Every structure is written in C-alpha cells, then in structure tokens.
Amino acid sequence: MRRHLLQVVLSVVLLLCFTVPVLAQAVELPDLEGRVITVALENAYLPFNFRDPATGDTLGWDYDAIDEICIRLNCVPEYVEASWDGMITAVSQGQFDMAADGITITAERAEVVDFSDGYIRTAQVILTRTGEERFSDADTLAANEDLLIGSQPGTTNYATAVELVGEARIQAFDTFPIAVQALLVGDVDAVIMDDSAGLGYIGANPDALQVIGEPLTSEELGFIFPPGSDLVEPVNAALASMRDDGTLDALFQTWFVDFDPSTLGS
C-alpha cells in the first residue's frame, strides 16, 4: 500500500515538474483595447499585398498576418495604400503607425525606423524569361554588358543589382509588377527580387518566367514602426504566439505554396 502511495506521489511530483514551467512560460498577450492602427502597404507586391484585378479586393500575406495580429492584440487595422517610394520615410515621421511591404531588415533602415522581429527569411534571386540562353547565373549576367536589369529604387534588390552590374545597366520602375512586365516584353533582361515574391510572378506566368542561378543574398523581413513606437513589443509578442502555434507556417503555406496567382482576374 505504501509502495503504491509512493508511486502516486512521485507521479504527481513529476507531473508538476513538467507542467509548472509550461504554465509559467504562458504569457498573456497585451490588450490594445480596440486601438486603430494605420498600416501602410503598396498593394503591388505579390503575394504579400496586391489587388485582385477582377474585383479590386486587397489580398495577401500581409493582410492575413496583420488581421490575425490585431485579433490577438484587440486592435483594428486601418490599411492605407502608399507608394514604396517614401514609405519608410513616412513611417519614420509618424505618418503611419506601421508599414508592411516585405521590408528587409537592414542596419541602415534601423537607424530611422524600428523593426519587428523577422517573420520570414527570404533570398534575392534573378528572375528572367523562360528559355534565356545568354546567361545562366549572376556572373554571366554581369559579364554581358548588353544586358539590363529591372528593379524598384529604394529596395535592397536595387542595391544588389547596382553591386552586380553598376547603376548604368539598371532600368528603374515604380513598382515590381511594372518591372516584371518590362521583363516579359523584353525591355529588360532580368529582374532581381525576393524569392518569395518571385514565386508569385512565376505562378502568374508559369510558361514565361524562371529563376536562374543561386540565391544572391539571405535576409529577414519585418514590419516597420516609427522610432520608439509602443507597438513593437505587442506585435512581437503576437508574432511569437503565431510562430509557436503554427499560424505563421500556415500563412506561409497559404500564400507561398498553395496560392495560384494565375487564377487572379478570372
């Protein structure tokens, strides 16, 4: 009888040892009490944020992720379409509470805005037309001085293109959709962009576009906030909870694996 009682006591002790730390680690998310959060985004960066050409509806990873963050934090997102050119400056000046546009975390940008924790790791790749035979990787692209690269100014992709071929061989475009269209019609020979976005454009043009060569960089993406924003900590807490319960993985699956851009406008 005493042996049985000892086994029960040991079982309870072991149960407490394993459950108490778990309970101690459970952190209640901040309550923003219905606060309205203005969120700048471009609506031109498939599949992070974009408009369905048939309906005009705004869609993408950013919308789903921020909607979920606000559900967890009790806030209300107010999405504001803004051009990429000037977005970081506008956030740094407090014109928006935050911005979401597949923004690469860099030390230079961190001098003027605050970043959230990274939510996706991405790489820069070379997007070109299917059947391209004049070059096969970054080295052969750089070696042929007749070839032009399309990119969007102010992005890390543009900076990488400058490092690769020099500014004289870069054609600047206001948005990446315009740059990709220029690639499709032959006005430029390649576009350097994040691999996650590149997959979206390939999905929309599966027979016309391809990625060649090895990734050029590896980077993390984050949301940006005005310096000293009190939203950084709550958003990071929400992102951590979404990472822990698999929500971030599910969103990645939805927008970067299952999503078929070729269905847009149909």
Phi, psi and omega in degrees: 000313179296325178296318179296318180297321179296321178296320179296315180298317179297321180296318179295318180298314179297320179298317179294322180299324183272332185268326182300313178300323180297316179296323182292332182278343182290118183248129178285130182290149178300151176251113181273005170055043175076016182299137177275128182245118177278128185238117177274135171207166192268332187059033180213029183226076180301134356261019179290311176204136185192169175252137173289120183297338181277322187248340185081359180294143176269135186219172169131172181303315183302315181298313181295318182294315183287324174303316181292320177301316181289331173298318183285331184259356184061060174227171182236113179283134173244103186278133181233121179287129182217148179287150178299319178297110181098353183297313182296318178298317180299318178294318181299332180269002177081016178289336175229154177286331179195170175221148179224114182201038183061047189273121180288135177283118178226155179296322181297313179293326181293349175284340184241342177224162172264141179256149165285174168298153178295142180244341176215136171263130184228171179226150175272136183227168178259118177260132179214179182283147175299135179089005179299127182241354183281338178208156185229354179198186183297320183295315182286332174294315181293327185288334182267103187289353178276349187269141181246147177247134174263139178200173181254122181301149178085358179259160174293334176296319178296316180298321178294321178297320178298316179298326185282314188232354184089152188293334183295338182258018180247131173259119183273140177228149183296325181222161177291325175303322178291321178297318180293322177297320177298323176295316183297324182268359175091010178286331172230167186256343180200158172227129176265126181206171177295142183299325180298317177289323179302322178298324178296316181290324175295319178299326179280339181223061190298334181263357187245339186233153178207160171258136179237157176071186180271156175304144183272330181212170171228125187218163174250147177254146179211164171280154177241154184219159172300151180304133179078011182300138177279003179271342186300310183296312177299318180296319177297321178296319178294318178299319179298318179293324178290327176290318183293322184265006175089003182294319179297320177296320180294320178294321177298317179299317182297312190263337183246356178236304187277330185297131179247099183298339182293345179276350182294138177083359182266000000 
